[in-house]
């Protein structure tokens, strides 16, 4: 059985490996331009279905990510969105942050291709944060650059500038010259949009310098050189712009390698010559550009070519061709959602067809209003963080100094306010503490006076009881005893009637004697019996609090000990400690019962105060002022205490206080 099992496992692994190899081959075939698009999509479908059967999540995720990216390259939107969503879910399940970030990147690129700029920016930003959390600085910076390009296309040039500069800072720290070249090129475009053309030119030149570092002195980023020409054209320095466009067009095999850049440079060169009224070859060059763009199916470029042709024909008074081309310019501008080109085309259409000028101008105004609203909506979704570059700080040194001064003043005011608050708060705490201490002292004094007064009242009662007892015993009882003896003597008479009457009198006296003796004994016993005032105080404290809290209470004590012989310090401090424990139980413990136990053991006063509440972790619980007061009081009495508390099993405080003497109650003998 073992051989069969092991053999099956080995075959399964071989099968899985074979499947994965097949998947890799199908994905690879989907990249080959020699196959038609439909065939390449079929390869991806095979790879996708086979990949679902793989048992290893990590391999399946890696393949699925590649498949999703290939669908995006083939512009298969439906399958891309489906596989991309699966990649995101599987990445989160496997906690594969890098693949997750890459899937966000792919999704951002997809939305950019669909001209959904706010969604594109959102996913580039998510990719940026994820790369940053995983310390992938270069990839995080590339996302910043992508976000800057999105913002630039939405005319959020300030936000684009911020993100572009952030990307440059990271690329500089990594000495990534390739992306520094691209970043400075983008920054030049942004600055040109902000109409700071001189600074834009300096950024383009910096981009070229980094491009040379990347390619060992040669230039590959001819798009940057083209942008230099565009900036000069924007400044109406057409003579300066033309050499840049010619340099791009003279690049070896540019038409073959990058036909779109070639068409753009030729269009820009022709436009510069047109502005200089050098009309030779204008029509020929514009038509050549249009032909290239039509082959590349560049809808945006086609719209631009028709616009420039219309502009040329209008200048040479060829109205028919001008109308034809401006109509095509408007058509392709709408197809490509190129609103800027559409606005320019509508303005030119108004000049080309004066009879319809009002219609075109109204359409232009309406479009411009809707574009402004849309741009504001998109910009509101972009980050608004602004910061100043080193160059800006250098140019605004005075403003920065003023800012620092105000910052210092503000910081000083804040510190002053904090100091005032601390002083006032501390004084308030000190006053509160003094008041609390004074209140405690007053309470202790009142309690001592209360105990002393009660003791005096009870002592007076005992003295009065003793006096009455003595009066009854020594006075009334003595007299009645004498009368009984006289009557007893007279009782010797033999007169039957006298004898009967005297016998009755003697019996009556005996009854009175018995009653007086009983009263005397009872009063005398009460006089010598010690009434426990301290015990009564504790009973009253426990009963009052239990009644108010609507819970049960229990008090047990050793009734053979004279509790009032304890010193005043012990009684008042014990009373206060019990009071604090009871209050804590009622306030925090959510208990149904509180209890107090008193006992004397080997010259030690032992006290237990507890509840049946929810309990707590004594070592972790914050120690409040109540517990500090208990510690202070027990230390005054040279005693100690412990706490036993468990969650769900209540809390008990155990106090142990040394005492100097023990006095037990003694039953008083009945007086003779």
VOVEXTOR-215892 format. One line per 2 residues: their letters; for each residue x, y, z of C-alpha. Coordinates in nm, 2 decimals. Layout:
<lokes>
A = X,Y,Z ~ ...
</lokes>
This chain:
<lokes>
XX = 0.00,0.00,0.00 ~ 0.28,0.24,0.08
XX = 0.44,0.19,-0.26 ~ 0.11,0.27,-0.43
XX = 0.05,0.58,-0.23 ~ 0.39,0.72,-0.28
XX = 0.37,0.65,-0.65 ~ 0.04,0.83,-0.68
XX = 0.18,1.14,-0.50 ~ 0.49,1.15,-0.73
XX = 0.27,1.12,-1.04 ~ 0.05,1.40,-0.91
XX = 0.35,1.63,-0.86 ~ 0.48,1.55,-1.21
XX = 0.13,1.62,-1.35 ~ 0.11,1.95,-1.17
XX = 0.46,2.05,-1.30 ~ 0.36,1.96,-1.65
XX = 0.04,2.16,-1.63 ~ 0.24,2.46,-1.51
XX = 0.48,2.43,-1.79 ~ 0.19,2.42,-2.04
XX = 0.04,2.73,-1.88 ~ 0.37,2.92,-1.91
XX = 0.40,2.82,-2.28 ~ 0.04,2.94,-2.35
XX = 0.11,3.27,-2.17 ~ 0.43,3.31,-2.37
XX = 0.24,3.24,-2.70 ~ -0.01,3.51,-2.62
XX = 0.28,3.76,-2.64 ~ 0.38,3.66,-2.99
XX = 0.27,3.92,-3.25 ~ 0.30,3.65,-3.52
XX = -0.03,3.51,-3.40 ~ -0.36,3.68,-3.46
XX = -0.53,3.85,-3.17 ~ -0.81,3.59,-3.15
XX = -0.55,3.31,-3.14 ~ -0.36,3.48,-2.86
XX = -0.68,3.52,-2.66 ~ -0.74,3.15,-2.70
XX = -0.40,3.07,-2.56 ~ -0.49,3.29,-2.25
XX = -0.82,3.11,-2.21 ~ -0.64,2.77,-2.21
XX = -0.39,2.90,-1.96 ~ -0.67,3.04,-1.74
XX = -0.87,2.72,-1.73 ~ -0.56,2.50,-1.66
XX = -0.44,2.74,-1.39 ~ -0.77,2.70,-1.20
XX = -0.69,2.33,-1.15 ~ -0.35,2.40,-0.98
XX = -0.34,2.32,-0.61 ~ -0.07,2.56,-0.51
XX = -0.21,2.91,-0.44 ~ 0.12,3.09,-0.49
XX = 0.18,2.94,-0.84 ~ -0.18,3.00,-0.93
XX = -0.16,3.36,-0.82 ~ 0.16,3.42,-1.02
XX = 0.01,3.27,-1.34 ~ -0.32,3.45,-1.29
XX = -0.14,3.79,-1.25 ~ 0.05,3.73,-1.58
XX = -0.28,3.62,-1.76 ~ -0.45,3.94,-1.63
XX = -0.17,4.16,-1.76 ~ -0.18,3.99,-2.10
XX = -0.56,4.05,-2.13 ~ -0.49,4.41,-2.06
XX = -0.22,4.43,-2.33 ~ -0.47,4.27,-2.58
XX = -0.73,4.53,-2.48 ~ -0.97,4.25,-2.38
XX = -1.15,4.46,-2.11 ~ -1.40,4.20,-2.00
XX = -1.15,3.93,-1.93 ~ -0.90,4.17,-1.78
XX = -1.15,4.30,-1.53 ~ -1.26,3.95,-1.43
XX = -0.90,3.81,-1.39 ~ -0.78,4.13,-1.22
XX = -1.06,4.10,-0.96 ~ -0.95,3.74,-0.90
XX = -0.59,3.84,-0.86 ~ -0.69,4.10,-0.60
XX = -0.89,3.85,-0.39 ~ -0.63,3.58,-0.41
XX = -0.35,3.83,-0.32 ~ -0.54,3.94,-0.01
XX = -0.61,3.58,0.09 ~ -0.24,3.48,0.05
XX = -0.13,3.82,0.20 ~ 0.09,3.88,-0.11
XX = 0.12,4.26,-0.09 ~ 0.35,4.30,-0.39
XX = 0.12,4.11,-0.63 ~ -0.17,4.31,-0.48
XX = 0.01,4.64,-0.55 ~ 0.08,4.52,-0.91
XX = -0.28,4.44,-0.96 ~ -0.38,4.79,-0.85
XX = -0.12,4.92,-1.09 ~ -0.27,4.72,-1.38
XX = -0.62,4.84,-1.29 ~ -0.50,5.21,-1.28
XX = -0.34,5.17,-1.62 ~ -0.66,5.01,-1.75
XX = -0.88,5.30,-1.63 ~ -0.62,5.55,-1.78
XX = -0.66,5.38,-2.12 ~ -1.04,5.42,-2.08
XX = -0.99,5.79,-1.99 ~ -1.15,5.73,-1.65
XX = -0.90,5.95,-1.48 ~ -1.04,5.96,-1.12
XX = -1.06,5.58,-1.10 ~ -0.71,5.55,-1.25
XX = -0.57,5.80,-1.00 ~ -0.74,5.61,-0.71
XX = -0.58,5.27,-0.80 ~ -0.24,5.43,-0.87
XX = -0.26,5.58,-0.52 ~ -0.36,5.24,-0.36
XX = -0.06,5.08,-0.54 ~ 0.17,5.36,-0.42
XX = 0.07,5.31,-0.06 ~ 0.10,4.94,-0.08
XX = 0.45,4.96,-0.23 ~ 0.55,5.21,0.03
XX = 0.43,4.99,0.32 ~ 0.65,4.71,0.17
XX = 0.95,4.95,0.14 ~ 0.95,4.92,-0.24
XX = 1.06,5.28,-0.29 ~ 1.13,5.27,-0.66
XX = 0.79,5.12,-0.74 ~ 0.62,5.36,-0.51
XX = 0.79,5.65,-0.68 ~ 0.68,5.52,-1.02
XX = 0.32,5.53,-0.90 ~ 0.37,5.89,-0.79
XX = 0.49,5.97,-1.14 ~ 0.19,5.79,-1.29
XX = -0.04,5.99,-1.06 ~ 0.13,6.31,-1.17
XX = 0.07,6.23,-1.53 ~ -0.30,6.16,-1.45
XX = -0.33,6.49,-1.27 ~ -0.16,6.68,-1.55
XX = -0.41,6.54,-1.80 ~ -0.69,6.66,-1.58
XX = -0.54,7.01,-1.55 ~ -0.46,6.96,-1.18
XX = -0.11,7.09,-1.24 ~ -0.04,7.20,-0.89
XX = -0.12,6.85,-0.75 ~ 0.08,6.70,-1.04
XX = 0.38,6.91,-0.96 ~ 0.37,6.80,-0.59
XX = 0.36,6.43,-0.68 ~ 0.62,6.46,-0.95
XX = 0.87,6.64,-0.71 ~ 0.80,6.36,-0.45
XX = 0.89,6.10,-0.72 ~ 1.21,6.29,-0.81
XX = 1.32,6.30,-0.45 ~ 1.29,5.92,-0.42
XX = 1.46,5.86,-0.76 ~ 1.75,6.09,-0.66
XX = 1.80,5.89,-0.34 ~ 1.81,5.57,-0.55
XX = 2.02,5.73,-0.83 ~ 1.77,5.60,-1.08
XX = 1.87,5.82,-1.38 ~ 1.62,5.65,-1.62
XX = 1.31,5.76,-1.42 ~ 1.47,6.09,-1.32
XX = 1.48,6.17,-1.69 ~ 1.11,6.07,-1.73
XX = 1.02,6.26,-1.41 ~ 1.19,6.59,-1.52
XX = 1.03,6.55,-1.86 ~ 0.68,6.53,-1.69
XX = 0.77,6.82,-1.46 ~ 0.86,7.03,-1.77
XX = 0.52,6.95,-1.92 ~ 0.35,7.05,-1.60
XX = 0.55,7.37,-1.56 ~ 0.48,7.46,-1.92
XX = 0.10,7.42,-1.85 ~ 0.15,7.66,-1.56
XX = 0.30,7.91,-1.82 ~ 0.64,7.91,-1.66
XX = 0.81,7.83,-1.98 ~ 1.17,7.92,-1.88
XX = 1.16,7.68,-1.59 ~ 1.00,7.42,-1.82
XX = 1.30,7.45,-2.06 ~ 1.54,7.40,-1.76
XX = 1.35,7.09,-1.65 ~ 1.36,6.94,-2.01
XX = 1.74,7.00,-2.02 ~ 1.78,6.83,-1.69
XX = 1.58,6.53,-1.83 ~ 1.81,6.51,-2.13
XX = 2.12,6.52,-1.90 ~ 1.98,6.22,-1.70
XX = 1.90,6.05,-2.02 ~ 2.26,6.08,-2.13
XX = 2.38,5.93,-1.80 ~ 2.14,5.64,-1.85
XX = 2.26,5.57,-2.20 ~ 2.63,5.64,-2.17
XX = 2.62,5.98,-2.34 ~ 2.37,5.91,-2.61
XX = 2.02,6.04,-2.63 ~ 1.72,5.81,-2.64
XX = 1.45,6.03,-2.50 ~ 1.37,6.23,-2.82
XX = 1.03,6.31,-2.68 ~ 1.19,6.54,-2.43
XX = 1.37,6.72,-2.72 ~ 1.04,6.75,-2.90
XX = 0.89,6.90,-2.58 ~ 1.18,7.16,-2.57
XX = 1.07,7.26,-2.92 ~ 0.70,7.28,-2.82
XX = 0.79,7.51,-2.52 ~ 0.98,7.74,-2.75
XX = 0.69,7.74,-2.99 ~ 0.46,7.83,-2.70
XX = 0.69,8.13,-2.63 ~ 0.66,8.21,-3.01
XX = 1.03,8.14,-3.04 ~ 0.97,7.95,-3.36
XX = 1.32,7.99,-3.49 ~ 1.46,7.84,-3.17
XX = 1.20,7.56,-3.18 ~ 1.28,7.43,-3.53
XX = 1.63,7.29,-3.46 ~ 1.48,7.07,-3.18
XX = 1.21,6.93,-3.41 ~ 1.48,6.87,-3.68
XX = 1.70,6.69,-3.43 ~ 1.41,6.45,-3.35
XX = 1.34,6.38,-3.71 ~ 1.70,6.31,-3.78
XX = 1.71,6.04,-3.52 ~ 1.81,5.71,-3.70
XX = 1.51,5.49,-3.80 ~ 1.27,5.70,-3.59
XX = 0.99,5.65,-3.84 ~ 1.02,5.27,-3.81
XX = 1.09,5.25,-3.43 ~ 0.84,5.52,-3.32
XX = 0.61,5.64,-3.60 ~ 0.39,5.84,-3.36
XX = 0.68,6.05,-3.23 ~ 0.80,6.10,-3.58
XX = 0.46,6.22,-3.69 ~ 0.44,6.45,-3.38
XX = 0.78,6.61,-3.45 ~ 0.70,6.65,-3.82
XX = 0.37,6.81,-3.73 ~ 0.53,7.05,-3.48
XX = 0.81,7.14,-3.73 ~ 0.55,7.21,-4.00
XX = 0.34,7.42,-3.76 ~ 0.64,7.63,-3.66
XX = 0.72,7.70,-4.03 ~ 0.35,7.78,-4.08
XX = 0.37,8.04,-3.80 ~ 0.67,8.19,-3.97
XX = 0.47,8.20,-4.30 ~ 0.71,7.95,-4.47
XX = 0.43,7.79,-4.66 ~ 0.64,7.56,-4.88
XX = 0.57,7.19,-4.82 ~ 0.32,7.28,-4.54
XX = 0.03,7.08,-4.71 ~ 0.26,6.80,-4.81
XX = 0.40,6.75,-4.46 ~ 0.06,6.78,-4.29
XX = -0.08,6.51,-4.53 ~ 0.22,6.29,-4.46
XX = 0.16,6.32,-4.08 ~ -0.21,6.24,-4.14
XX = -0.12,5.93,-4.34 ~ 0.11,5.80,-4.06
XX = -0.15,5.86,-3.79 ~ -0.42,5.68,-3.99
XX = -0.19,5.38,-4.03 ~ -0.13,5.38,-3.66
XX = -0.51,5.43,-3.59 ~ -0.41,5.73,-3.37
XX = -0.75,5.90,-3.34 ~ -0.62,6.19,-3.13
XX = -0.35,6.25,-3.38 ~ -0.59,6.23,-3.67
XX = -0.81,6.49,-3.52 ~ -0.50,6.72,-3.47
XX = -0.39,6.67,-3.83 ~ -0.73,6.76,-3.97
XX = -0.73,7.07,-3.75 ~ -0.39,7.19,-3.87
XX = -0.48,7.12,-4.24 ~ -0.80,7.32,-4.19
XX = -0.60,7.60,-4.04 ~ -0.36,7.59,-4.34
XX = -0.65,7.58,-4.60 ~ -0.82,7.87,-4.43
XX = -0.50,8.08,-4.46 ~ -0.47,8.01,-4.83
XX = -0.84,8.07,-4.88 ~ -0.93,7.72,-4.98
XX = -1.26,7.73,-4.79 ~ -1.39,7.40,-4.93
XX = -1.09,7.20,-4.79 ~ -1.09,7.40,-4.48
XX = -1.46,7.31,-4.40 ~ -1.40,6.95,-4.49
XX = -1.10,6.92,-4.26 ~ -1.25,7.11,-3.97
XX = -1.56,6.88,-3.98 ~ -1.33,6.58,-3.96
XX = -1.13,6.75,-3.68 ~ -1.45,6.79,-3.48
XX = -1.56,6.43,-3.56 ~ -1.23,6.27,-3.44
XX = -1.20,6.50,-3.14 ~ -1.54,6.37,-3.02
XX = -1.44,6.01,-3.10 ~ -1.12,6.04,-2.89
XX = -1.29,6.25,-2.61 ~ -1.02,6.51,-2.68
XX = -1.21,6.81,-2.54 ~ -0.93,7.06,-2.58
XX = -0.89,6.98,-2.95 ~ -1.27,7.00,-2.98
XX = -1.28,7.35,-2.83 ~ -1.01,7.47,-3.07
XX = -1.19,7.30,-3.36 ~ -1.52,7.47,-3.27
XX = -1.34,7.81,-3.26 ~ -1.18,7.75,-3.60
XX = -1.51,7.62,-3.74 ~ -1.67,7.95,-3.65
XX = -1.41,8.13,-3.86 ~ -1.44,7.88,-4.15
XX = -1.82,7.90,-4.16 ~ -1.91,8.25,-4.06
XX = -2.28,8.18,-4.13 ~ -2.28,7.91,-3.86
XX = -2.04,8.10,-3.63 ~ -2.31,8.16,-3.36
XX = -2.39,7.78,-3.34 ~ -2.02,7.68,-3.31
XX = -1.95,7.95,-3.05 ~ -2.25,7.85,-2.84
XX = -2.14,7.48,-2.86 ~ -1.79,7.60,-2.76
XX = -1.92,7.79,-2.46 ~ -2.14,7.50,-2.34
XX = -1.86,7.25,-2.38 ~ -1.62,7.48,-2.19
XX = -1.86,7.51,-1.90 ~ -1.91,7.14,-1.88
XX = -1.54,7.08,-1.90 ~ -1.47,7.32,-1.62
XX = -1.72,7.14,-1.40 ~ -1.58,6.80,-1.48
XX = -1.22,6.92,-1.42 ~ -1.32,7.06,-1.08
XX = -1.50,6.73,-0.99 ~ -1.19,6.53,-1.08
XX = -0.95,6.76,-0.91 ~ -1.15,6.74,-0.59
XX = -1.07,6.37,-0.59 ~ -0.69,6.43,-0.62
XX = -0.46,6.50,-0.33 ~ -0.44,6.87,-0.24
XX = -0.11,6.86,-0.05 ~ 0.12,7.14,-0.16
XX = 0.48,7.19,-0.07 ~ 0.75,7.42,-0.20
XX = 1.06,7.30,-0.38 ~ 1.41,7.42,-0.29
XX = 1.41,7.65,-0.59 ~ 1.08,7.81,-0.48
XX = 1.21,7.85,-0.12 ~ 1.52,8.03,-0.26
XX = 1.31,8.27,-0.46 ~ 1.08,8.34,-0.16
XX = 1.34,8.36,0.12 ~ 1.18,8.67,0.27
XX = 0.83,8.50,0.27 ~ 0.99,8.20,0.44
XX = 1.15,8.41,0.71 ~ 0.82,8.58,0.78
XX = 0.66,8.24,0.80 ~ 0.92,8.12,1.04
XX = 0.87,8.43,1.25 ~ 0.50,8.37,1.27
XX = 0.56,8.01,1.34 ~ 0.79,8.10,1.63
XX = 0.54,8.35,1.77 ~ 0.26,8.10,1.74
XX = 0.47,7.83,1.91 ~ 0.56,8.08,2.18
XX = 0.20,8.16,2.24 ~ 0.11,7.79,2.25
XX = 0.38,7.72,2.50 ~ 0.27,8.02,2.71
XX = -0.09,7.89,2.71 ~ 0.02,7.54,2.80
XX = 0.23,7.69,3.09 ~ -0.07,7.89,3.21
XX = -0.29,7.59,3.19 ~ -0.04,7.37,3.38
XX = 0.00,7.63,3.65 ~ -0.38,7.69,3.69
XX = -0.44,7.32,3.68 ~ -0.17,7.24,3.94
XX = -0.31,7.51,4.17 ~ -0.66,7.37,4.13
XX = -0.53,7.02,4.21 ~ -0.34,7.15,4.52
XX = -0.64,7.34,4.65 ~ -0.86,7.03,4.59
XX = -0.60,6.81,4.77 ~ -0.59,7.06,5.07
XX = -0.97,7.06,5.08 ~ -0.98,6.68,5.08
XX = -0.72,6.66,5.35 ~ -0.90,6.92,5.56
XX = -1.23,6.74,5.50 ~ -1.08,6.41,5.62
XX = -0.94,6.58,5.93 ~ -1.28,6.74,6.01
XX = -1.46,6.41,5.95 ~ -1.22,6.23,6.19
XX = -1.27,6.50,6.45 ~ -1.65,6.48,6.42
XX = -1.64,6.10,6.44 ~ -1.42,6.12,6.76
XX = -1.65,6.37,6.91 ~ -1.95,6.16,6.82
XX = -1.79,5.85,6.99 ~ -1.69,6.05,7.29
XX = -2.04,6.20,7.33 ~ -2.20,5.86,7.29
XX = -1.97,5.71,7.55 ~ -2.06,6.00,7.79
XX = -2.43,5.94,7.74 ~ -2.40,5.57,7.79
XX = -2.18,5.62,8.10 ~ -2.45,5.85,8.24
XX = -2.71,5.59,8.17 ~ -2.51,5.32,8.35
XX = -2.45,5.54,8.65 ~ -2.82,5.62,8.68
XX = -2.91,5.26,8.65 ~ -2.66,5.17,8.92
XX = -2.79,5.44,9.15 ~ -3.15,5.33,9.11
XX = -3.04,4.97,9.17 ~ -2.86,5.07,9.49
XX = -3.16,5.27,9.61 ~ -3.40,4.99,9.55
XX = -3.17,4.73,9.71 ~ -3.05,4.93,10.01
XX = -3.35,5.15,10.08 ~ -3.69,5.01,9.98
XX = -3.59,4.65,10.00 ~ -3.44,4.69,10.34
XX = -3.75,4.86,10.48 ~ -3.98,4.60,10.34
XX = -3.76,4.33,10.49 ~ -3.80,4.49,10.83
XX = -4.17,4.51,10.79 ~ -4.18,4.15,10.70
XX = -3.99,4.06,11.01 ~ -4.23,4.26,11.24
XX = -4.52,4.09,11.08 ~ -4.36,3.76,11.12
XX = -4.33,3.83,11.50 ~ -4.69,3.94,11.53
XX = -4.79,3.63,11.34 ~ -4.73,3.43,11.67
XX = -5.08,3.54,11.79 ~ -5.32,3.26,11.78
XX = -5.63,3.46,11.69 ~ -5.75,3.29,11.38
XX = -5.86,3.61,11.21 ~ -5.54,3.79,11.29
XX = -5.34,3.50,11.18 ~ -5.52,3.49,10.85
XX = -5.48,3.87,10.79 ~ -5.12,3.87,10.89
XX = -5.05,3.58,10.67 ~ -5.19,3.77,10.37
XX = -4.99,4.08,10.45 ~ -4.67,3.87,10.48
XX = -4.74,3.71,10.14 ~ -4.79,4.05,9.98
XX = -4.47,4.18,10.12 ~ -4.29,3.87,10.00
XX = -4.43,3.94,9.65 ~ -4.31,4.30,9.66
XX = -3.98,4.19,9.78 ~ -3.94,3.95,9.50
XX = -4.04,4.21,9.24 ~ -3.80,4.47,9.38
XX = -3.52,4.22,9.40 ~ -3.57,4.12,9.03
XX = -3.58,4.48,8.92 ~ -3.26,4.55,9.12
XX = -3.08,4.26,8.97 ~ -3.18,4.35,8.61
XX = -3.08,4.72,8.65 ~ -2.75,4.63,8.82
XX = -2.67,4.38,8.54 ~ -2.73,4.65,8.27
XX = -2.52,4.89,8.46 ~ -2.22,4.66,8.46
XX = -2.27,4.54,8.11 ~ -2.06,4.72,7.86
XX = -2.27,4.86,7.56 ~ -2.05,4.82,7.25
XX = -2.07,5.17,7.08 ~ -1.80,5.09,6.82
XX = -1.98,4.78,6.71 ~ -2.31,4.98,6.68
XX = -2.13,5.24,6.46 ~ -2.01,4.97,6.23
XX = -2.35,4.80,6.22 ~ -2.51,5.14,6.14
XX = -2.25,5.21,5.86 ~ -2.31,4.87,5.70
XX = -2.68,4.87,5.73 ~ -2.72,5.23,5.59
XX = -2.50,5.16,5.28 ~ -2.67,4.82,5.21
XX = -3.01,4.97,5.24 ~ -2.93,5.26,5.00
XX = -2.77,5.02,4.75 ~ -3.05,4.77,4.79
XX = -2.81,4.48,4.86 ~ -2.76,4.23,5.15
XX = -2.52,4.28,5.44 ~ -2.36,4.06,5.70
XX = -2.16,4.16,6.01 ~ -1.98,3.90,6.23
XX = -1.77,3.98,6.54 ~ -1.63,3.83,6.85
XX = -1.88,3.92,7.12 ~ -1.65,3.82,7.41
XX = -1.42,4.11,7.34 ~ -1.47,4.47,7.47
XX = -1.44,4.65,7.14 ~ -1.48,4.99,7.30
XX = -1.14,4.94,7.48 ~ -0.97,4.99,7.14
XX = -0.79,5.32,7.11 ~ -0.96,5.61,6.93
XX = -0.70,5.60,6.65 ~ -0.77,5.24,6.58
XX = -1.15,5.29,6.58 ~ -1.16,5.59,6.36
XX = -0.91,5.46,6.10 ~ -1.08,5.11,6.09
XX = -1.42,5.28,6.05 ~ -1.28,5.49,5.75
XX = -1.11,5.19,5.59 ~ -1.43,4.98,5.61
XX = -1.63,5.28,5.48 ~ -1.39,5.31,5.17
XX = -1.41,4.94,5.10 ~ -1.79,4.94,5.12
XX = -1.81,5.24,4.89 ~ -1.58,5.07,4.63
XX = -1.79,4.75,4.64 ~ -2.11,4.94,4.58
XX = -1.96,5.16,4.31 ~ -1.75,4.92,4.11
XX = -1.82,4.56,4.20 ~ -2.18,4.52,4.09
XX = -2.23,4.30,4.40 ~ -2.54,4.16,4.57
XX = -2.39,4.13,4.92 ~ -2.12,4.30,5.14
XX = -1.99,4.16,5.46 ~ -1.75,4.26,5.75
XX = -1.59,4.02,6.00 ~ -1.41,4.12,6.33
XX = -1.18,3.89,6.53 ~ -0.90,3.91,6.79
XX = -0.61,3.67,6.76 ~ -0.29,3.68,6.96
XX = -0.30,4.06,7.03 ~ -0.40,4.13,6.67
XX = -0.72,4.29,6.55 ~ -0.82,4.10,6.23
XX = -1.07,4.26,5.99 ~ -1.22,4.12,5.67
XX = -1.43,4.34,5.43 ~ -1.56,4.18,5.11
XX = -1.83,4.14,4.85 ~ -1.95,3.88,4.60
XX = -1.91,4.11,4.30 ~ -1.73,4.08,3.96
XX = -1.38,4.11,4.10 ~ -1.08,4.25,3.92
XX = -0.70,4.20,3.86 ~ -0.55,4.39,4.16
XX = -0.20,4.40,4.01 ~ -0.31,4.55,3.68
XX = -0.59,4.78,3.80 ~ -0.50,5.15,3.84
XX = -0.46,5.25,4.20 ~ -0.69,5.53,4.30
XX = -0.68,5.78,4.58 ~ -0.91,5.56,4.80
XX = -0.65,5.28,4.80 ~ -0.38,5.53,4.88
XX = -0.58,5.65,5.18 ~ -0.63,5.29,5.30
XX = -0.25,5.24,5.28 ~ -0.19,5.56,5.47
XX = -0.43,5.47,5.75 ~ -0.31,5.11,5.79
XX = 0.06,5.24,5.81 ~ -0.04,5.48,6.09
XX = -0.16,5.18,6.29 ~ 0.16,4.98,6.21
XX = -0.06,4.72,6.05 ~ -0.08,4.57,5.70
XX = -0.34,4.45,5.46 ~ -0.38,4.22,5.16
XX = -0.64,4.20,4.88 ~ -0.78,3.88,4.73
XX = -0.98,3.94,4.41 ~ -1.06,3.72,4.11
XX = -1.27,3.79,3.81 ~ -1.62,3.68,3.87
XX = -1.55,3.57,4.24 ~ -1.56,3.89,4.43
XX = -1.31,4.09,4.63 ~ -1.19,4.07,4.99
XX = -0.97,4.31,5.19 ~ -0.78,4.15,5.49
XX = -0.65,4.39,5.76 ~ -0.43,4.30,6.05
XX = -0.37,4.56,6.33 ~ -0.16,4.50,6.65
XX = -0.33,4.60,6.98 ~ -0.17,4.65,7.32
XX = -0.43,4.48,7.55 ~ -0.72,4.24,7.54
XX = -1.02,4.28,7.76 ~ -1.31,4.03,7.75
XX = -1.66,4.08,7.88 ~ -1.73,3.92,8.22
XX = -2.07,3.84,8.34 ~ -2.15,4.03,8.66
XX = -2.24,3.83,8.97 ~ -2.58,3.89,9.11
XX = -2.55,4.12,9.42 ~ -2.65,3.96,9.75
</lokes>
